[in-house]
Amino acid sequence: MARRYDSRTTIFSPEGRLYQIEYAMEAISHAGTVLGVLAKDGVVLAAEKRVTGKLLDLSSVKESGGYGGSGEKMFLLNSNVIGGVAGITSDANSLVNFARSVAQKHLLQYNEDIPVELLAQRLCDMKQGYTQYGGLRPFGVSILYAGYDPHYRFQLYHSDPSGNYSGWKATCIGANNGTAQSLLKQEYKDDLAVDEAIGLVLRVMSRTMDSTTLGSEKRQSSFHLGLPIMILTRPRFAVEFAVLTYDDATKQPKAKIYRPSEIDVLLKVHDLAKKNEDTEMKS
């Protein structure tokens, strides 16, 4: 039955479903995990980085954090908003550029940073249009918005390919989002500080990605079990990290997208970095 109604985004099925939007959401469910947690004094974002390799040139990211972000998962949309994306990266790049343009036009017109919800709403208006007109396909990407504005302070929003958006205290998009949501429901507290939120995000990421060790780059750690032919490999998953806080000195929000070296230091503090191979063998 679905085959008769999934060729266009403008055709409803007899059950009232738009299959192309559901297919876009299915594509997102296979993408790298992105997790966000709202704290009383900031917002924390973390993401699973999948595009890694020894020959990939990451010199600009390692030195400066990339042009307005990590280049794959974390993007600086405005001075008061960080975006974490899950899905098709090329679609995300298009939406990121549109969001930055909207934010700058608002700044030029009103001489103030754009409110977080307004930015999410403007992007969702664009996404919704791609589900209503013929010849277009939905954007295969979901976005988490971590932002700050003077009226509502710290906020966390999520938008999907249908053009819907919603505010969250803690949420997850991408692969294994159901597992992450369950863990967040158990461990999240309303009075979390940023430092506690960072620990919570890293713990949930390690459990969601089925790994006891995380890092800024994806690697395989090998070790022997007594015989040369018995070699096991343990994957070490790569993560990206960003935090939005408020600087009391400048009275402005402070967005920080962590460089790989800073992520490794952060993981060591929370005892989630790659351990010595001898320690792994003993455990």
C-alpha atoms as one frame of an Amber mdcrd trajectory, in Angstrom:
protein
   0.000   0.000   0.000   2.815   2.416   0.857   4.336   2.200  -2.634   1.287
   3.922  -4.116   1.653   6.987  -1.909   5.377   7.426  -1.181   6.506   8.840
  -4.539   5.650  12.443  -3.608   5.682  14.478  -0.411   2.347  16.095  -1.289
   0.243  12.900  -1.311  -1.421  11.609   1.836  -1.994   7.876   2.243  -5.502
   6.664   3.193  -4.235   6.424   6.792  -3.292  10.119   6.717   0.478   9.545
   6.557   3.184  11.312   4.549   5.631   8.526   3.851   8.515  10.683   2.602
   8.647  12.477   5.956   8.688   9.140   7.752  11.509   7.947   5.482  13.483
  11.114   6.309  13.049  10.437  10.026  14.173   6.851   9.467  17.370   8.130
   7.823  18.006  10.283  10.897  17.553   7.291  13.207  20.597   5.687  11.563
  22.791   8.785  11.933  25.297   9.487  14.694  23.808  10.180  18.112  23.373
  13.790  19.292  22.440  14.434  22.908  21.471  17.646  24.698  20.926  18.459
  28.387  19.595  21.707  29.839  21.173  22.841  33.118  20.264  25.751  35.387
  23.357  27.688  34.275  24.000  26.373  30.761  23.292  23.847  28.017  25.460
  20.860  27.073  25.580  19.124  23.671  27.491  15.968  22.713  27.537  14.006
  19.471  28.964  10.854  17.950  31.437  11.647  15.182  31.408   9.067  12.375
  33.444  10.669   9.582  36.939   9.845  10.801  40.085   8.463   9.226  43.870
   8.644   9.332  44.039  10.491   6.009  41.354  13.063   6.834  42.844  16.551
   7.249  41.599  17.884  10.597  44.321  20.494  11.128  41.910  23.449  11.087
  39.592  21.742  13.584  42.447  20.798  15.938  43.893  24.314  15.944  40.795
  26.512  16.063  37.763  24.264  16.432  36.832  24.633  12.766  34.963  27.375
  10.959  32.100  28.048  13.327  32.050  24.473  14.574  33.478  20.986  14.329
  32.604  20.543  10.661  30.337  17.511  11.103  28.031  17.667  14.111  28.418
  20.944  16.013  27.865  24.375  14.471  27.802  27.894  15.861  24.549  29.328
  14.469  24.911  32.646  16.294  26.826  33.988  19.271  23.977  32.774  21.512
  22.989  29.525  19.745  24.846  26.254  19.087  23.339  23.627  16.785  23.878
  19.871  16.928  22.778  17.972  13.807  21.928  14.344  13.044  21.252  13.114
   9.529  22.499  13.989   6.055  25.424  16.382   6.516  24.915  18.198   3.194
  21.308  18.981   4.155  22.547  20.173   7.542  25.081  22.513   5.905  22.297
  24.146   3.899  20.132  24.666   6.989  23.081  25.938   9.037  23.846  28.586
   6.413  20.180  29.608   6.330  20.060  29.843  10.133  23.178  32.007  10.242
  21.702  34.315   7.604  18.447  34.649   9.567  20.357  35.387  12.786  22.486
  38.078  11.140  19.471  39.762   9.517  17.772  39.897  12.919  20.913  41.385
  14.476  21.132  44.020  11.714  17.470  44.973  12.008  16.999  44.950  15.804
  20.574  45.282  17.112  20.165  42.241  19.386  20.730  38.502  19.171  17.829
  36.522  17.780  15.682  34.690  20.391  16.330  30.949  20.351  12.724  29.907
  19.722  12.365  32.408  16.876  15.423  30.959  15.133  14.064  27.418  15.507
  10.691  28.601  14.221  12.185  30.232  11.128  14.066  27.054  10.215  10.939
  24.969  10.788   8.917  27.262   8.515  11.433  26.501   5.772  11.378  22.747
   6.509   7.582  22.640   6.468   7.515  24.259   3.025   9.587  21.372   1.663
   6.828  18.942   2.706   3.982  20.822   1.024   5.160  21.713  -2.489   5.737
  19.333  -5.382   9.208  18.621  -6.734  10.862  18.971  -3.321  11.953  16.447
  -0.713  12.132  16.902   3.069  15.460  17.744   4.673  16.945  14.539   6.057
  18.245  16.140   9.225  17.137  16.903  12.784  18.681  19.716  14.825  19.161
  20.371  18.529  19.359  24.092  19.365  21.209  25.045  22.556  20.667  28.746
  23.137  20.277  31.696  25.474  18.234  34.872  25.395  17.540  37.450  28.153
  13.810  36.663  28.395  13.825  32.872  28.852  17.536  32.353  29.568  18.887
  28.890  28.666  16.792  26.789  26.285  17.032  23.509  24.382  14.913  22.907
  21.269  14.571  20.047  18.812  13.252  20.235  15.230  12.563  17.407  12.773
  12.032  17.113   8.971   8.265  17.678   9.257   8.800  21.246  10.479   7.765
  20.547  14.079   9.831  21.864  16.970   9.601  21.445  20.728  11.419  22.505
  23.885  13.192  19.930  26.056  15.018  19.589  29.377  17.041  16.695  27.958
  16.706  14.802  24.690  18.525  12.726  22.092  18.330  12.330  18.305  19.981
   9.872  15.943  20.921   6.245  16.555  19.952   4.606  19.860  17.862   7.623
  20.856  15.367   5.402  22.695  18.061   4.012  24.986  19.436   7.474  25.663
  15.972   8.866  26.435  15.395   6.103  28.981  18.719   6.824  30.706  18.025
  10.560  30.775  14.598  10.005  32.356  16.259   8.054  35.159  19.179  10.389
  35.878  18.076  13.910  34.915  17.331  16.437  37.690  15.888  19.920  37.327
  18.584  21.602  39.429  21.583  20.263  37.491  24.615  22.539  37.205  26.681
  22.624  34.012  29.465  20.478  35.480  26.929  17.841  36.530  25.236  18.025
  33.120  28.588  17.413  31.410  29.112  14.272  33.496  25.564  13.090  32.763
  25.950  13.627  29.014  29.241  11.739  28.877  27.891   8.821  30.920  24.812
   8.511  28.725  26.909   8.745  25.552  29.231   5.961  26.745  26.287   3.674
  27.531  24.387   4.541  24.374  27.401   3.854  22.163  28.180   0.562  23.945
  31.706   1.580  24.844  33.513   2.128  28.133  36.022   4.451  26.447  35.439
   7.561  24.368  37.781   9.925  22.548  38.041  12.759  20.039  38.980  10.256
  17.301  37.591   6.820  16.459  40.129   4.051  17.015  40.381   0.299  17.597
  42.355  -0.914  20.599  43.720  -4.444  20.171  45.038  -6.797  22.831  46.161
 -10.433  23.050  44.593 -13.152  25.168  47.651 -15.353  25.639  47.903 -16.690
  22.087  49.031 -14.689  19.054  45.942 -15.652  17.096  43.514 -14.613  19.830
  43.229 -10.868  19.340  40.211  -8.862  20.394  39.407  -5.321  19.358  37.504
  -2.813  21.408  36.116   0.204  19.548  36.763   3.615  20.977  34.062   5.938
  19.708  34.713   9.548  18.721  32.659  12.333  20.257  32.167  16.043  19.714
  31.273  18.383  22.538  29.869  21.882  23.049  28.728  23.945  26.034  26.781
  27.214  26.201  27.122  29.235  29.428  26.733  32.840  30.565  29.727  35.102
  31.189  28.982  37.362  34.164  31.909  39.630  33.319  30.774  40.510  29.790
  27.044  39.926  30.457  26.920  37.835  27.280  26.328  34.147  26.497  29.530
  32.181  25.945  29.479  29.388  23.350  32.336  26.893  23.409  32.820  24.077
  20.886  35.589  21.873  22.223  38.711  21.043  20.223  39.809  17.369  20.073
  42.583  17.898  22.624  40.128  19.537  25.034  37.667  16.667  24.619  40.367
  14.140  25.530  41.198  16.106  28.697  37.499  16.270  29.602  37.092  12.518
  29.148  40.081  11.816  31.379  38.534  13.931  34.131  35.372  11.808  33.964
  37.321   8.532  33.636  35.971   7.754  30.161  39.148   8.197  28.115  41.043
   5.313  26.558  42.835   3.310  29.206  46.196   1.643  29.161  46.129  -1.683
  27.283  47.512  -3.532  30.326  44.632  -2.193  32.414  42.167  -3.314  29.747
  43.606  -6.829  29.745  43.334  -7.131  33.525  39.734  -5.953  33.491
